[in-house]
Amino acid sequence: MAKGSARGGSGSGGENIQHFGSIRIRVTGSGVLRARLLSLDDVRTQTLPTLTMAAATNIQPTILANFTEQRAALELSTTAINEFFRVNRIIVYMKTVATGYPQ
């Protein structure tokens, strides 16, 4: 992928500060899906709204977020033993808001 392209990453090795605004996820399963965004080394986290899953669905719900960091990891989980999920697609909407932290 070309440096800086939509699928190629941040374009400068991850130094830019990104605002993660929402996540659209295509998921099927049973139970309640819990999602969190985590910064580098899990210094900051944001718990996202839960999503009730269904065995079959024709929608890709959008989960709103308000997370500003250099990079973020998305953690998906369930809490009950008999819950399960299958992720088919994840789209993360983010925008560069700064080229670095103030020195």
Backbone bond lengths (Angstrom), bond angles and torsions (degrees), N, CA, C in turn:
res aa  C-N    CA-C-N  psi(-1)  N-CA   C-N-CA  omega(-1)  CA-C   N-CA-C  phi
1 M - - - 1.447 - - 1.523 110.09 -
2 A 1.289 115.06 149.25 1.461 120.02 179.74 1.521 110.38 -73.92
3 K 1.306 116.03 145.17 1.455 121.66 179.54 1.528 109.53 -63.06
4 G 1.337 116.38 126.82 1.457 120.97 178.10 1.516 114.27 87.41
5 S 1.329 118.68 -0.70 1.458 119.92 179.88 1.520 109.93 -73.60
6 A 1.323 116.14 167.31 1.465 121.19 -176.78 1.523 111.33 -59.30
7 R 1.321 117.98 -36.24 1.457 120.95 -179.29 1.515 111.93 -99.39
8 G 1.329 118.51 -8.79 1.442 121.54 -172.68 1.503 115.25 -89.19
9 G 1.294 119.98 -3.12 1.456 120.60 176.86 1.515 112.45 112.19
10 S 1.308 114.88 -160.49 1.458 120.34 -170.84 1.513 113.24 -79.06
11 G 1.307 118.87 -19.00 1.444 120.65 178.09 1.509 113.81 90.13
12 S 1.325 118.25 -15.22 1.469 119.65 178.41 1.516 111.11 -138.06
13 G 1.293 116.90 28.85 1.453 120.49 175.65 1.513 114.45 77.43
14 G 1.324 119.70 15.00 1.451 121.82 175.25 1.506 115.64 94.74
15 E 1.338 118.50 10.03 1.457 119.57 -179.25 1.526 112.93 -79.62
16 N 1.317 117.72 -22.10 1.459 120.32 -178.83 1.525 111.16 -66.17
17 I 1.334 115.61 151.62 1.466 121.53 176.40 1.529 107.08 -93.82
18 Q 1.323 116.09 124.21 1.462 122.34 -176.23 1.524 110.57 -108.87
19 H 1.334 115.57 145.43 1.461 121.07 169.79 1.520 106.95 -104.82
20 F 1.337 116.35 114.67 1.450 122.08 178.41 1.529 106.78 -89.45
21 G 1.335 116.84 110.76 1.462 121.51 -171.63 1.514 115.12 -95.71
22 S 1.330 117.08 -34.10 1.459 119.55 179.37 1.521 109.85 -164.73
23 I 1.320 113.82 165.53 1.454 121.76 179.23 1.521 107.22 -134.06
24 R 1.314 115.96 128.28 1.468 120.47 174.88 1.517 106.44 -108.10
25 I 1.316 115.93 127.84 1.457 119.79 -172.82 1.524 110.51 -132.91
26 R 1.318 115.63 132.52 1.469 121.99 174.60 1.512 105.95 -100.88
27 V 1.317 116.08 106.96 1.463 120.99 -175.41 1.523 109.46 -138.33
28 T 1.329 115.86 140.65 1.458 121.60 172.72 1.519 107.36 -124.20
29 G 1.313 115.14 156.46 1.455 118.58 179.39 1.509 111.69 159.43
30 S 1.319 114.60 -159.05 1.450 121.70 -178.30 1.515 108.43 -135.03
31 G 1.323 116.22 128.97 1.455 120.01 177.61 1.520 112.30 112.06
32 V 1.317 114.43 -157.78 1.463 122.10 -177.29 1.527 108.68 -113.81
33 L 1.334 115.69 125.68 1.458 120.96 179.04 1.518 108.87 -92.81
34 R 1.313 116.33 127.90 1.457 122.46 177.37 1.521 108.03 -107.08
35 A 1.328 116.10 139.08 1.464 120.72 -177.47 1.523 110.01 -131.60
36 R 1.341 115.67 143.89 1.469 122.07 175.86 1.515 108.73 -139.40
37 L 1.326 115.74 146.22 1.451 122.16 168.95 1.520 107.73 -102.14
38 L 1.325 116.76 136.67 1.460 121.45 -178.51 1.528 109.03 -127.64
39 S 1.327 116.32 138.96 1.457 120.89 176.79 1.529 109.63 -82.17
40 L 1.323 116.60 -178.51 1.461 120.67 176.25 1.525 109.78 -56.22
41 D 1.314 116.48 134.52 1.466 123.61 -178.98 1.524 113.02 56.85
42 D 1.305 117.82 21.21 1.480 123.69 176.67 1.526 112.85 56.84
43 V 1.345 117.03 32.32 1.465 121.00 179.63 1.521 109.93 -66.77
44 R 1.333 117.04 -43.37 1.464 121.80 177.52 1.519 108.86 -122.42
45 T 1.326 116.43 145.30 1.458 121.01 176.50 1.518 109.53 -136.01
46 Q 1.313 115.62 156.36 1.458 121.29 171.15 1.517 107.85 -135.87
47 T 1.314 116.56 122.30 1.454 121.70 175.65 1.524 107.82 -82.53
48 L 1.319 116.15 126.76 1.462 122.39 -178.07 1.522 109.66 -94.19
49 P 1.338 117.74 162.16 1.461 120.21 177.77 1.530 111.46 -58.95
50 T 1.334 116.71 146.58 1.458 121.46 179.96 1.522 110.45 -74.57
51 L 1.324 115.07 160.85 1.454 121.68 -178.73 1.523 108.45 -131.34
52 T 1.326 117.26 121.73 1.459 121.02 176.80 1.522 108.23 -81.97
53 M 1.319 116.43 123.61 1.458 121.17 -174.75 1.516 111.61 -92.57
54 A 1.336 115.13 158.50 1.454 122.93 176.46 1.526 108.42 -133.20
55 A 1.340 115.71 157.72 1.462 120.45 -179.13 1.523 111.47 -64.92
56 A 1.312 117.58 -35.80 1.465 122.13 177.45 1.519 108.20 -142.24
57 T 1.321 116.16 137.29 1.456 120.31 -179.21 1.520 109.74 -150.82
58 N 1.316 116.27 153.19 1.462 120.22 179.32 1.529 111.90 -108.57
59 I 1.330 117.29 15.65 1.464 120.06 -179.17 1.520 110.85 -123.63
60 Q 1.324 114.71 155.95 1.460 121.79 172.18 1.519 106.18 -117.64
61 P 1.320 118.19 96.76 1.456 120.06 -176.29 1.524 112.36 -65.60
62 T 1.329 115.64 147.93 1.452 122.27 176.19 1.513 108.57 -104.77
63 I 1.330 116.41 127.50 1.456 122.45 178.60 1.524 107.27 -104.37
64 L 1.323 117.06 120.49 1.457 120.92 -179.16 1.525 111.07 -75.58
65 A 1.332 115.08 144.23 1.459 121.89 178.84 1.526 108.04 -138.74
66 N 1.308 116.42 162.94 1.462 122.74 173.99 1.525 106.58 -146.48
67 F 1.328 115.64 81.46 1.456 122.15 -169.85 1.522 108.36 -134.63
68 T 1.319 117.33 120.86 1.459 121.75 -178.37 1.523 109.05 -119.19
69 E 1.317 115.61 113.64 1.467 122.98 -178.03 1.518 109.20 -155.99
70 Q 1.344 116.35 170.75 1.456 120.21 174.47 1.524 110.68 -68.39
71 R 1.289 116.61 -46.51 1.455 122.78 179.29 1.525 108.61 -140.60
72 A 1.322 114.98 159.12 1.461 119.19 178.59 1.519 109.49 -143.73
73 A 1.305 114.89 147.40 1.458 122.22 172.80 1.520 107.13 -111.27
74 L 1.317 116.65 143.17 1.455 122.33 177.59 1.518 108.08 -104.69
75 E 1.328 116.23 122.74 1.458 121.80 178.84 1.523 108.40 -108.87
76 L 1.327 117.38 126.39 1.462 123.29 177.39 1.517 108.09 -117.31
77 S 1.345 116.54 137.21 1.459 119.56 -179.05 1.519 110.77 -157.11
78 T 1.322 114.73 166.24 1.454 123.46 169.45 1.519 106.96 -125.42
79 T 1.324 117.06 165.58 1.463 118.85 -177.34 1.522 113.71 -112.34
80 A 1.318 118.30 -24.57 1.469 120.54 -178.62 1.528 110.36 -89.40
81 I 1.293 116.86 151.49 1.461 122.02 -176.96 1.523 111.90 -64.83
82 N 1.327 118.19 -36.74 1.464 120.86 -175.02 1.533 113.39 -91.67
83 E 1.328 118.81 8.77 1.463 121.07 177.17 1.531 109.56 -89.03
84 F 1.317 115.46 148.18 1.465 119.99 178.59 1.521 108.87 -148.53
85 F 1.322 116.74 162.01 1.453 120.16 175.60 1.518 111.08 -151.37
86 R 1.325 114.78 156.64 1.460 122.66 176.30 1.521 107.30 -133.43
87 V 1.314 116.72 119.56 1.457 121.94 -179.44 1.522 108.55 -94.26
88 N 1.327 116.13 126.62 1.460 121.68 178.25 1.518 111.97 -101.40
89 R 1.336 117.72 -28.84 1.457 121.10 -177.73 1.523 109.57 -160.97
90 I 1.332 115.50 141.29 1.460 121.88 173.52 1.521 107.28 -131.15
91 I 1.317 116.17 127.52 1.464 122.35 174.84 1.520 107.10 -120.16
92 V 1.330 116.63 124.19 1.461 121.65 179.57 1.523 107.98 -108.59
93 Y 1.333 116.36 124.04 1.458 121.72 177.99 1.521 108.62 -96.84
94 M 1.337 115.64 119.54 1.461 120.30 -179.59 1.514 109.04 -145.24
95 K 1.329 114.55 161.54 1.451 121.02 -178.69 1.528 108.22 -142.68
96 T 1.320 117.09 138.25 1.459 121.11 176.31 1.518 108.91 -70.40
97 V 1.337 116.74 128.72 1.469 120.92 -179.90 1.511 112.18 -113.75
98 A 1.340 118.18 -17.17 1.473 121.62 179.14 1.517 108.40 -159.47
99 T 1.319 116.21 157.61 1.459 120.41 179.10 1.509 112.45 -92.14
100 G 1.331 118.17 -6.02 1.457 121.86 177.77 1.509 111.13 174.49
101 Y 1.312 114.82 169.76 1.459 120.53 177.18 1.516 109.99 -78.73
102 P 1.331 120.15 148.65 1.460 121.55 176.15 1.524 110.41 -61.17
103 Q 1.317 116.84 143.21 1.473 121.03 -178.73 1.505 110.46 -92.70
